[in-house]
Amino acid sequence: MNKEQLIKQIFAKKSFLCVGLDTDIKKIPEHLKESENPIFDFNKAIIDATAPYCVAYKPNLAFYESLGVKGLIAFEQTVEYLKKEYPEHFIIADAKRGDIGNTSKMYARTFFEEYDIDALTVAPYMGEDSVKPFLEYEDKWVILLALTSNKGSNDFQMTEDKNGKRLFEKVLEKSQEWGNEDNMMYVVGATQGSMFENIRTHVPHHFLLVPGVGAQGGSLQEVCKYGMNNECGLLVNSSRGIIYASNGKDFAETAATKAKELQEEMAVELEKIK
Amino acid sequence: MNKEQLIKQIFAKKSFLCVGLDTDIKKIPEHLKESENPIFDFNKAIIDATAPYCVAYKPNLAFYESLGVKGLIAFEQTVEYLKKEYPEHFIIADAKRGDIGNTSKMYARTFFEEYDIDALTVAPYMGEDSVKPFLEYEDKWVILLALTSNKGSNDFQMTEDKNGKRLFEKVLEKSQEWGNEDNMMYVVGATQGSMFENIRTHVPHHFLLVPGVGAQGGSLQEVCKYGMNNECGLLVNSSRGIIYASNGKDFAETAATKAKELQEEMAVELEKIK
């Protein structure tokens, strides 16, 4: 999916919500655990319920990998289901990959050719040749970690160099030599709301993937105030706050309610840039 | 495997060689491609041939993931085979994972509980809570990226802070607040030979995992000169230089020859610290 198509979806649906499919076998409703394929069944129900309110889905690979072959099959089924039933939804594999060139090339082949996913989260630590192989695919996206939503983001990302430039700022700047606003987004945590103003001085036109609204405590309004640009420029992710809002038989219905609530808040924010 | 056991293996076998199982379906010998399970068959032959000359194996997850479920099965079979037939070999999953706390916990569970592997490579960019979940397992290891062997390592790892401390040095220092020489190693590329002296001032007693000897151009002698400590303190990895040394029917035999050559060079280096 290219940038224009993504923006079109956002304004058509009045939503820039990404639903994170962090599907944990230990957290899904009891009645599903007896099914033959509980992870996929859970995802399918969540997707069917929330699709009207979101523009993207983000399966988190760790949760699928933790179940070995069974988990990987559930991941593949989820992607296939999305591509078949909801082809207008943007699919992000949250895998935070990044390795030397020939290995990154293998990861790129996996996610962009085999699974034909739209975007992959990538870690910047290893630099240019670890990121570039992901940028060689048309209408596919690297979502590079810049300033993450966790406490540990202070350990290295905020380190200032001799000129007072912080590491995440250096990542934002340097990576623009490798990609552009049509094939690169950045992860910026919602818990860092006040930082968005600074971040927009470096990447005014790029899309930002924003985790941390909800369970991690970030505020949607603050993110929009400082982070939104005139094309929206945001994909705001919520995982636990939606998919585990209920663990009863009404889990999908409750997920839809939570997604709709966020979508309605997003519609208000989108009105402001119309 | 704990540090003492690893050191014992190194001195018993006069080797600190790690064989990288970067098994690419496109690069294995033609005659194997017709088999039902070419990746595992290739690995099994390489392992049987090289086991006398190495102390560790390092499957690179990217290569297995690129084949989807089939690849994951081959990875699992390889790990099972190693654990059963060569229980004294140290197994490193080269996956370069790292995510927010609850996600890193899932990855830790996968690699240390499900697969029961000895060590996992981890990326430091997201800081403390992305690394700590991997340190909660007895006799399991985090191998944290410090200074990698690729060209892109210059982009961020070499960035100096206000006090002239480079990012990789900060990673070495900061991470010692989280783990110790009994549960943490560092990736330091062999292509950065002259840097080992500096690195040893930060981590004199830690093991270092050293990729980049061979195909990437690093020198074993230089790495040993500057990086070896009195317990050896090195695991030197070679992947392509061993496993693809021949792509004929003699591939395993040739891999053994290459591994033996390295082992013999290593024996000479180990003599020096006896």
Contacts between the chains, C-beta under 8 A, distances in Angstrom:
chain1	res1	chain2	res2	distance
A	22	B	103	7.4
A	24	B	106	7.5
A	60	B	99	7.8
A	60	B	103	6.1
A	62	B	97	7.5
A	62	B	99	6.2
A	62	B	103	4.6
A	62	B	104	7.6
A	62	B	106	4.0
A	62	B	107	4.9
A	62	B	110	7.3
A	63	B	103	7.7
A	63	B	106	5.7
A	65	B	106	7.5
A	65	B	107	7.0
A	65	B	110	5.1
A	66	B	106	4.7
A	66	B	107	7.4
A	66	B	109	5.5
A	66	B	110	4.4
A	66	B	114	6.9
A	68	B	72	6.9
A	68	B	76	6.7
A	68	B	110	7.7
A	68	B	114	5.9
A	69	B	69	5.8
A	69	B	72	5.4
A	69	B	73	5.9
A	69	B	76	7.1
A	72	B	68	6.9
A	72	B	69	5.4
A	72	B	72	5.3
A	73	B	69	5.9
A	76	B	68	6.6
A	76	B	69	7.1
A	94	B	99	8.0
A	96	B	97	7.1
A	96	B	98	6.3
A	96	B	99	5.5
A	96	B	123	7.3
A	97	B	62	7.5
A	97	B	96	7.1
A	98	B	96	6.3
A	98	B	123	6.5
A	99	B	60	7.8
A	99	B	62	6.2
A	99	B	94	8.0
A	99	B	96	5.5
A	100	B	148	7.0
A	100	B	149	6.8
A	100	B	150	4.3
A	100	B	211	7.9
A	100	B	216	8.0
A	101	B	150	6.5
A	101	B	152	8.0
A	103	B	22	7.4
A	103	B	60	6.1
A	103	B	62	4.6
A	103	B	63	7.7
A	104	B	62	7.7
A	106	B	24	7.5
A	106	B	62	4.0
A	106	B	63	5.7
A	106	B	65	7.5
A	106	B	66	4.7
A	107	B	62	4.9
A	107	B	65	7.1
A	107	B	66	7.5
A	109	B	66	5.4
A	110	B	62	7.3
A	110	B	65	5.1
A	110	B	66	4.4
A	110	B	68	7.7
A	114	B	66	6.9
A	114	B	68	6.0
A	123	B	96	7.3
A	123	B	98	6.5
A	123	B	123	4.7
A	123	B	125	5.2
A	123	B	126	7.8
A	124	B	125	6.4
A	124	B	155	7.9
A	124	B	156	6.4
A	125	B	123	5.2
A	125	B	124	6.4
A	125	B	125	4.7
A	125	B	145	5.8
A	125	B	148	7.8
A	125	B	156	6.2
A	125	B	157	6.9
A	126	B	123	7.8
A	126	B	145	6.9
A	126	B	148	5.2
A	126	B	150	6.0
A	126	B	152	5.3
A	126	B	153	6.5
A	126	B	157	7.9
A	127	B	150	7.0
A	127	B	151	7.4
A	127	B	152	2.5
A	127	B	153	5.9
A	127	B	154	6.6
A	127	B	155	3.2
A	127	B	156	5.9
A	127	B	157	7.3
A	128	B	151	6.9
A	128	B	152	4.2
A	128	B	155	5.5
A	129	B	150	5.3
A	129	B	151	5.4
A	129	B	152	4.4
A	130	B	150	6.6
A	130	B	152	5.2
A	131	B	152	7.5
A	145	B	125	5.8
A	145	B	126	7.0
A	148	B	100	7.0
A	148	B	125	7.8
A	148	B	126	5.2
A	149	B	100	6.7
A	150	B	100	4.3
A	150	B	101	6.5
A	150	B	126	6.0
A	150	B	127	7.1
A	150	B	129	5.3
A	150	B	130	6.6
A	151	B	127	7.4
A	151	B	128	6.9
A	151	B	129	5.4
A	152	B	126	5.3
A	152	B	127	2.5
A	152	B	128	4.2
A	152	B	129	4.4
A	152	B	130	5.2
A	152	B	131	7.5
A	153	B	126	6.5
A	153	B	127	5.9
A	154	B	127	6.5
A	155	B	124	7.9
A	155	B	127	3.2
A	155	B	128	5.5
A	155	B	174	5.7
A	156	B	124	6.4
A	156	B	125	6.2
A	156	B	127	5.8
A	156	B	167	6.6
A	156	B	170	6.5
A	156	B	171	6.8
A	156	B	174	7.4
A	157	B	125	6.9
A	157	B	126	7.9
A	157	B	127	7.2
A	159	B	159	8.0
A	159	B	161	5.3
A	159	B	167	6.8
A	159	B	170	6.4
A	160	B	161	6.2
A	160	B	162	5.8
A	161	B	159	5.3
A	161	B	160	6.2
A	161	B	161	6.0
A	161	B	162	7.4
A	162	B	160	5.9
A	162	B	161	7.4
A	162	B	162	6.1
A	162	B	164	7.9
A	164	B	162	7.9
A	167	B	156	6.6
A	167	B	159	6.8
A	167	B	167	6.8
A	170	B	156	6.5
A	170	B	159	6.3
A	171	B	156	6.8
A	174	B	155	5.7
A	174	B	156	7.4
A	211	B	100	7.9
A	216	B	100	8.0
